[in-house]
C-alpha cells in the first residue's frame, strides 16, 4: 500500500493539455511554443501547423488526432498534448486528458465560449485539472475581449464543482504572432508570460517512483521499423528497457511481454532512454497487441488502472461491398473480408467508433460521434485503396426503462448576419429545432442557439451554406438523449438518374441540363441507376446522358455546332453524404465518388416503392 511519505514531487516536469473549440488557435499556439523553445533543429523546415502532420488535417484545417510533444523551459520539461477542437473528435480529448495535470483553455477573442469549449472544460474539471485561460486572437477586428472574459468566468461558475476551480489565471495572446501577455497593454514580445504561467500554475506531478509500475495506454502509434508504440503516462513506478511487463486487458486477463525500447518526447522527436519514471509521458515498443484503455503494469505485481469513459456515438452509417457495375476496377481492396478486417482494426485506435456486422455478410454498421467523424474514416479508407459503398447517415437511438424511444439532441450555435435569420428560422423549424438564446453584437451580426435532434442536422450544413450564401458559421455539441421528437419532413428535389451504362456525351448532358443541374462532365463513365444530377422537380427522372445527336444530311445552323454546357456541380464527400436519401447509396473508390440508387434497375425500384407502406 502506498503512503503519502513515499510520494515525491517531480519538479522537473509539467504535463499540460491544450483544449479549445475548433479553430480557436490551439495548433498555431503549439507552433509558437515549439519555435520559441528552440527544440527544433536549425535545419528543420517545419512551416506552420507543425503538429497537424496528417494529410487530412492539413487539407481540412482541423486537428483530428491528439498528439504529444515536449519542450524545455528553465530546465523544466513541459509535455504538451495537442487535442482536436471539433466535437466529432471529442473521444480523442477524453482519452488523453488523463495524461495531464493541467490545461490551457483557449478561447477566441471574438467568438467567445462555443459548444466544444463547454465540453472540453467540463471534462478537464471532472479530472480536476488546473486550468489556465488564454484569450486568443485579440488582434481580430471584431474582438470583444472584456465580454469574452465575462462569458468564460460565467462558464466556470456554471461547471465548477468546488471553489478551487474558480482560481485560474487569464492571459491574452496572438498565437499567429507568437506573443502572450498578462495585460492587454503589456508589450507584445513573445510567449514567455505563458511559459511562466505554465511553470507556476500547473502542478508538478506527485508520484511514487519506487512502487510497482502502472501505466494506462492512452494512445497508439506505428512505424514500419519498430512496429506498434503504446503511449501513456506512467502513473507510478518506473519502466526500464529490456524488462518484462504485464499487459492487463479490459476483461482482466494478463499477458507478459518484454519492452525492448522506451522513448520520451522532445520537440517533434522521440528520444530513446534506458528508463522512465512516474510522471513521464512515454512510448513503449514491444507490446504489439496493446489497445487503448489497457494497463501496462509490473510483472510481479500487476494491478489494473480504471479505464476512461468515452461518450456514446450518435450517428451510424452502413458500409457495404461495392455492388456497382464498376466494382473492382479502381480499388486494391474490395472484398467483404478485407473491408471487415480494416473496420475492426480501426477500433484499436479510434475509441469513439463502434463497428458491428450488418444484416448480410457484406454489410457493416459503423457508429461514430457525427458526420465529420465518419467522413474522415471514409476518406482514410479511400486513400488506402479501399472500394466500398455507404448509406445515408442515421441517428443512433436507445430505449429508456419504460420502453420509450430516445434520440440524441444537440446544442446548435449559429453565427451569421441578421439578414439570413428569417430563412434559417424557417428551415430549422421544419427540423424541430427549439430556440434557446439569441444575441446581437450591434453591428448586424447575430448569434442564435438551438436545441435540435441530431437527425435534423443531417443534411443541414448544405442548406445552411445556401441560405447564408457562405456568410456564417455553425457548430454543435451533443446535449444528451431525449424522447423521440416525431416525424421530420425534410425536402429535397428528385434525382436525375442515368438510364443506361456508357459514357456521358455533351448532347445528352445538354438535354439533362434542361431538367436540372448535372453532376458529371462529358466523357465520364456512367451506369444504369447512377445519379447524374438534381431534378428541378420533386420526382426522380430517368435521363439518357449517353445519347448522341443523330446525324443527318441537313446542316445545322452555326449556333448549334458548339454546344455550351453549364459546369457540373461537384459534391465533396460530406456534401454527398448529406445529399443521398434512404433509397440511395454513395459509391466510394480511390478515384471517384459516385451517387447511385440502391436498386439500379428502374423496374426493381418501382417494385420496392410499391411494397412500401403509405
N, C-alpha and C positions, 0 to 999 in steps of 0.2 A: 504494500500500500504506500502511495506517495504521501509525503508530508510537506508542509509549507517550507520546512527547513531545507529540503532537498531541491527546492526550486531556485533558479538563478535567473537574473535578467541578462538577456543578450543585448547589451547596449550598442553593439556594433551593427545591428540590423534594424531596419524598419520595413514592414510589409504593408503596402498600400494598393488599393484598387481604385481605378478611375471610373466613375459611373456617371451617366447622364442620359438625357433623351437623345434621340438620333439627331445628328448634325449640330450638336452644341459644342463641338470642338475638342473631343477627347483625344483622338489620334494626333491631331495637329499639335496639341499641347505636349504629348509624349515626344513628338519630333523635337520640340524645343528643349525638353529636358535632356534628351539623348545628345543633342548637338552641344549644349552648353556645359554638359558634364565631362566632355572630352573623352568619352569611352569609345567613340568611333575613331578608327584609324584614319590618318590623313589622306590616304589614297582611296578610301571607300567613297564611291559615288552613290549616295543614298537617296537624293532627291527629296520629295515631300511624301507625307503619309507613309513613313518608313514601316510602321507596324502592319499596314494593310498590304501584305505580301501576296495574298490570294488574288488571282486574275479577276474573279467576280467582284471582290471587294473594291478593286481599283475601278472597274467599269461602272459599278453601281454607286460608288462614292459612299459606301457604308461599311462598318465593321461587322463581319459575320461571325468570326471565331474569336473567342477570348485568347489572349497571348501574353506571354511573360517576357519581361526584360529586366535589367538591373543597371543602376548607376552608382557611382561612388561620390559622396559629398562629405567633406570634413572627416574623412576616414570612416565614414559610416556607409554601409551598403543599403541602398534603397531598392527593394524588389518592387517592381511596378507591374500591375496586372491591368492590361487594356481590355475593356469589355465592350460588347455591342450595345448600341443605343436603341435599336428597333425592338418593339415589343415582341415580334415574332421570334426573336432570338433570346428571349428572357431566360430560357433554360441555361444558356451559356453563362449568364450572370449568376444564376442560382448555384451553379456547380463550382464556381471559382471564388466566391466571396469568402468561403471558409478558410482560404489561404491567407487572408488579410487580417490585420489588426486595426486598420482604419481605412478611410476612403476619402477621395476628393470628389465632391459632388459639384459637377459643372452645370451652370445654368446660363442660358443665353440671355444677354442683357436686354434684348428686345422681346423675345418670345416668353420669357419667364418660365415658371414650372409648367411642364407639359405632362401628359399621362404617364410616360415612361419614367419621368422624374419621380413621380409618386411611387411607382412600382419599385425602382431600384433603391430609393431611400428607405422604403418600408422593409425591404429585405436586409439592408445594412443595419438598420436599427434593431431588427429581430435578432441579429447576430451580435448586437452590442458593439458594433464598430464605431470608433471615434471619427466623426465627420469633420472635414474642412470644406467650407463652401467657397467656390470660386465663381464669381460673376464674370463670365467670359464675353468676348466681343463687345467691349464697352465703346469701341470706336464706330459702331454702327450708327448711321444717321438717325435711325428710329429707336435708338437705345433709350430705355426708361429705367435707369439703374435704381433709383430710390424706390420706385414702385415694386420692382422685381425683388429687392431685398425684403420688403414688407411681405410679399407673397411667399417667399422662401421661409421667413420666420413663421408665418401662419401655417405653412405646411408642416413645419417641425412641431408646432403646438398641437396640431391635429394627430400626428403619427407617433410622437414620442411616448414611451411607456414609463419613463421616470425622469426626474428633474435634471440629472447629469447630462442627458442627451440634448438639452437645450443650451448647453455651454459649448459653443463652437466658434472658431474664428472665421471671418469673412475677408476674402481678398478679391481684388479686381485684376482682370487680365485681358490681354490681347494675344491669344495663343499664336496667331499667324505671325505676329511680330516678335514673339518670344519674350514678352515682358509681363511682369506681375507687380502689384503694389498693394500696400496696406490701405492707402487712402487715394481717392481719385486725383488729388492734386499733387501726389508724390511724383518724383522723377521716374520716367518710363525708361528703365535701363536694361534689366534682364530678369531672369526668373529666380534670382537669389531669395527674394522675400518668400516665395512659395516653397523653396527648398528648406529655408529656415523654419517655416511653419510645419513642414512635414517632420523635421527632426525634433521640434519642441512640442508638437501636439500629438502626433501618432505615438502610442505607447510602444516601447520595445517589448518583444516577446518575453514572457516569463515562463521558463521551461525547466524540465529536469533532463539533463543530457546523459545521466547515468542510469536512468530507468530503461526497461525493455523497450525496444523500438516499436513505434506506432506511426503509420503514415496513411492518410486517406488518398486514394488515387482520384484526382480531380480533373485530369486531362490526359490525353494520349497524343503521341506524335509518332512519326515513322520516317525512316530513311532506308534506302536500299543497302547501305553498308552495315549499319548496326541493328536494323530491324525496329521493333516497337520500343518506344520510350513510355514509361509510366511516370507521370508528372504529379507532384503534390507537395504539400508542406509537411515536414517532419513534426509531428505533434509532441513526441517525447523520444528520448534515447538518441541513438546515432546509427548511421548506416555506413558500412565500410565496404569498399570494393573487394571482390573475390570472396565474399562471405555469403552463406546461405541465409535466406529469409523465408518466412511463411507468408503465403498469399491466402487471405481469408475471403471466400466468396460471399455474396449476399445471403446465400442459403446456409452459411455457417461451415461449409466444407472447407478443408485446408489442403493446400499443396505446398511443396517445398521446392524452391529454386535458388540458383546462385546468381548474384548480381555481379556481372563482370566489371561494369563501369558505373561511376557516379559522376554526375555533372551538375554544376551550379551555373547560374546565368550571369553574364556580364555583357552589357550592351546587346547587340544582336546575336551574340555567340553563346554557345555552351562551353564552359571550361571544365575539363576533367580534373577531378580531385580524388584523393585516396579515401577521404572520409568527410561526411557532412553531419552537422549536429542539429538537434531540435531547434526549430525556428527558421531553418533554411528551407527555401523552395528548391527542390531538386528534380532531376530527370534521371531515372534508373533504366538501364538496359538489362536484358536477360529475362525479364518477366513477360514472356511472349504472349501469354493468354490473359494478361491483366485487363480488367474492364473498369470503367469509371464507377466509382462508388464502392470499390473493394478496398480492403485494408492490407497494407504491407506491414508485417509485424515481425517481432523477434522469433527466431526458430524455436527456442526453448520455452518462451512464454507468449504464445500467440493470443492476443486479445484484440477483438474487433472494435472499430470505432463506429459510432452511429452514422449511417449514410445520410445524405442530404435529400430533402423532399423536393420534387420537381412538379411544377403545376401541370394539370391535365391538359391534353390537346383539345382544340376546339373545332378544327376543320379536318375533313378527310377527303381523299381522292383515291379512286380505284385505278391502279396501274394494271395494264394488261399487255400480253404479247401482241405485237403489231399484226393485224389481220388484213391490212390493205393489200391491193394487188401489187404494190411496190415493196412489199415486205422482204427483208433480207438483202436488198440491193445497195443500201447505203451505210449500214452499221456493221460493227465487228461482232457485237453480242446481241442476239435477237431471240434466243430460246427462253422458255419459261424457267428452266433450271438456272441459267446464267442471271436472269433478272431477279429471281428469288434469292440467290446467294448474295448478290450485290445489295439488295434492300436490307436483308437481315444483317449483313456486315456493317451497314450504316448505323445500326443500333449501338455498336460498340462505342462510338464517339458522339453521336447525335442523341443526347439524353432526353430531349423533348419529343422525340419521334416514337411512334408506335407502328408496328407492322403486323398484320395478320393475314392468313390465307383467305382468299375470297370464295365465292360460291362455286367456281370452277378451278381446275388446276392451273389455268392460265391467268388468273386474276389475283391481285394482292391489294388489300386495303391499307393505305398509308395515312396515318393521322399525325397532324402537326399543330403548331401554335397559330398558324394563319396562312393566308395565301402566299405571302412572300417566303415564309419558311419552306413551304412545299415547292415553290417555283425555283428556289435556289437548289434544292435537291434534284429537281428535274433537269435543270441546266447543267449541274455537275455530272449527272449520268450521261447526258447528251454529249458532253465534251470528252467523256471517257470512251465513247464509241458505242453506247447502248442505243438500241432502237426499240420503241415501245409505244403504247397509246395510253392516254389518260382521260378520265371522265371529268365532268363538271364538279367543282368543289361542293361539298355538302357539309353541314354542321354536325358535330358530334353531340348526341343527346343522351340524357340519363333519365332515370325514373326515381322519384323520391319514395319514402316509406309507404305513402298512401297510393302509389301507382300513378301519380301524376307525371306527365312528360315534362322534363326540364330542358331548356336550351340555353346556350351561352349568350350573355348580354355584355356589350362593350360600351365603354365611355368614349364617345367620339368628340374630338375637338377640331373645329374648322376655323381657319383664319383667312379672310378674303375681303374684298371690297363690298361696301354696303349695297351696291347696285345689283349684286347677284343673290342677295339674301332671299328675295321672294321666290325665285325659281328653285333655289336649294331647299327652302322650307317645303315647297310643294313636293319635290322629289323625295325628301326624307319622310314626309307624312305617309306616303304610299308604302314605305318600308318600315312603318310602325315605330319611327323614332319619336322620342319624347324630349322636348326641350327642357334643359336643366338650368342653363345660365346663358346670358347674352351680355356682352360689353363692347364698348367702342373706345377708340383712342382719341376721338375728336377730330381726326384727320381723314375720315371716310373709310377707315378700316374697322372691320367687325371681327369679334371672336365669339363664336357660338358653340355651346356644348350640349350634347345629346346623349341619352341612353338609348341604345339601338340593338336589336337582335343581331348576332353575328351574320346570320343568313341575309340580313338586309344590307350588309356591307359587301357581300359577294357580288361583284359586277358594278359596284357603285363608283369605283375610282374613275372609270372611263366616263361615266355620267358626270361626275364632279368636274373633271378636266374640261368637258364640253360646256357645261353650264357656266363655269367661271372663266372660260377662254384661257385657261392655264394660269390665271391670276389668283392662286390660292394654295393653301397647304392644309392637309388633313392628317390626323394621326388618331389612333385608338388604342385602348388597353382593356383587357378582359376585366369585367367588374365582378362576374360570378354567374351562377346558373339560376334562372328563374322559370316560372311556369311558361309553357308554350304560348306564344302570343297570337296564334291563329294563322289562317291562310294569308299569304302575302302575294299581291298581284303586281309583279314587275313585268315591264313590257319591252319587247324587242321586235323589230321588224323581221320578216321572214328572210330565209337564206336563198341565194341563187345557187342551185345545185347542178353540177355537171351531169349531162345525160349520157355521155359515153366516154370511153377511155381513148386517149390520144394526146395530141399536142395542141395547146391553145393557139388560135390563129387570130390575127388582127381583125379580120372581118367578123368572126364570131364574137370576139370581145366587144366590138363596137355595138353589135346588136344587144349584148348583155348590158352594156352601159346605158342603154335606153331604158332599162328596167331598174337600175340601181347602181351601187358602187361595186367595183370589182376588186379582187384581192390578188390576182395573178397577172403576169405580164405575157406578151406574146412569146412563143417558143417554150412555155412552161408545160411540163408533162402533167396531165390531169387524168383522173379515172372516174368512172361512173360512181355517183354518190359523194364525190368530193365537193366541199363548199367553195365556190369560186367568187362569191360576192354577197352583198347585203341587198335584199329587195327593198324597193320603196313602199311596198305594201306588207300587211301583216302575215300573209301566207307565203310558204315556200314556193319557189318557182323553178322548174327544171329548164335549163338553158343548154344550148349546144355551142360551147365556146370553141369547138374544133371545126365548126362549119366554115367551108371555104366558099368564096363567091364563084358562082357558075360562070364559065367562060362562054362568051357569045361573039358573033361576028360584028356586032354593033359596038362602035367605040363609045365609051362613056365620056362625059364632059371632064375637063381637066380638074374640076373641083373634086371629083371622086377618085382621081388617080392616087393621091396621097391621103390615106385615112388617118385622121388625128385622133388619138385616144387620150382620155383623161388618165393621168398617172394612177396606178393602183394604190389602194390603201394597204400599207404593210403593217401588220399587227405584231407587237412584241409577244413574248411568252406570256407575261401577265395579262396583256390585253386579250390574247387568245383564250386563256382560261376564263376570263370574265365574259367573253363573247358566247361560248358554247352553252347550249341548252341541255336538258336531260336526255334528249334523243340524239345527241351529237357527241363526238369524241375529238380529241386533239392527237394527231399522229406526230410523234417526236422522233427525229433521226438526227445524226450528227450534221447533216447538210440542210435539212428543211423542217419547218413546222407546217403541217397541213391540217386544215379543218375538214371534218368529214361527218357524214351521217352515220349513226350507229349501225343501221341497216342500209347497205349500199344500193340494193335493188329497189326501185320505186314500188314494185308490186308488194314486196315484203314490208316496206314501210306502211303502205296502205292497210295491209292486213293487221299489223301491230296497232295502228291507230284505231281500227275498228274494234279491237279487243279491249281497248282502254275504257274504263267507266267514264261516263259523262261527268 
